[in-house]
Amino acid sequence: MMAPTTDNAGYPGDPDTARASLEALRAEIAKAVVGQDPAVTGLVVALLCRGHVLLEGVPGVAKTLLVRALASALELDTKRIQFTPDLMPSDVTGSLVYDTRSAEFSFQPGPVFTNLLLADEINRTPPKTQSSLLEAMEERQVTVDGTPRPLPDPFLVAATQNPVEYEGTYPLPEAQLDRFLLKLTIPLPSRQDEIDVLTRHAEGFNPRDLHAAGIRPVAGPADLEAARAAVAKTTISPEITAYVVDICRATRESPSLTLGVSPRGATALLATSRAWAWLTGRDYVIPDDVKALALPTLRHRVQLRPEAEMEGVTADSVIHAILAHVPVPR
């Protein structure tokens, strides 16, 4: 079944057209990034849910290039912050600047005032600066000198981080991790994908010039608005809601975890499953949608016991085991 249409059936209000435009993102981004379809899908799901994304992978696997390519293909305003140990909160949010001509303070917006903020290597800056993003991510506003200033819509933070065991990294606090809708892991490419990457570079591909790579806008804010309206009409049965709750409650009872998924995490899993169902062409959610989004939605919301970590247990393996044991509604 297809998602219901809006009253305005023509473009740009038609959700079917919006879905086709968002699906075209994969082909467009593939002109610059090889073999990262799951990450592209995750970023689209986050945009549909008004959420934020944490991209984790070793240096050099095209995390930054992926976000830049997405912004180019979506016709959205984008800014980039390179997080460093000496970055200050005002470098992110903006600050009051004294104007000698008017003898008054005026607000100079920081790079957070954009549609798609690329927070590069977010875990290389101290917690004080990391936390400057919390209000922006949760409240979609920045408060400076007691005055709240709304951020544009759509607004998405796509933060990249190196694995926490890398030198010079500061682990993100649990409160900030919970603000990210999804955590996507960017793996090393397969042998064939790596050959394709090198072949492109040998043929003159320049990752700093996406226009020359042929990336063109294939979707925009109007498509996102139509898609979000259609996602909101996607049906969720009481059985699916109970299934999501049972999965999240099972994480709180797992002997391998010290921290399970909060109710915020359960809400996030319901929202991402709904968006995925709509993207795949249905106007209702099935258990497979929940399973498909469980790992990226929940893996950063749980905390392993030290003894489980020493035995090689991972957050992903715990969630896989829970999915295998929680009864699936029929």
Secondary structure, DSSP 8 states (H G I E B T S, - for coil): ------SS-STTT-HHHHHHHHHHHHHHHTTTSSS-HHHHHHHHHHHHTT--EEEE--TTSSHHHHHHHHHHHHT--EEEEE--TT--HHHHHEEEEEETTTTEEEEEE-TTSSSEEEEETGGGS-HHHHGGGHHHHHHSEEEETTEEEE--SS-EEEEEE--TTSTT-----HHHHTT-SEEEE-----HHHHHHHHHHHHTT--TT-TTTTT------HHHHHHHHHHHHT-B--HHHHHHHHHHHHHHHH-TTEEE---HHHHHHHHHHHHHHHHHTT-SB--HHHHHHHHHHHHTTS-EE-HHHHHTT--HHHHHHHHHHHS----
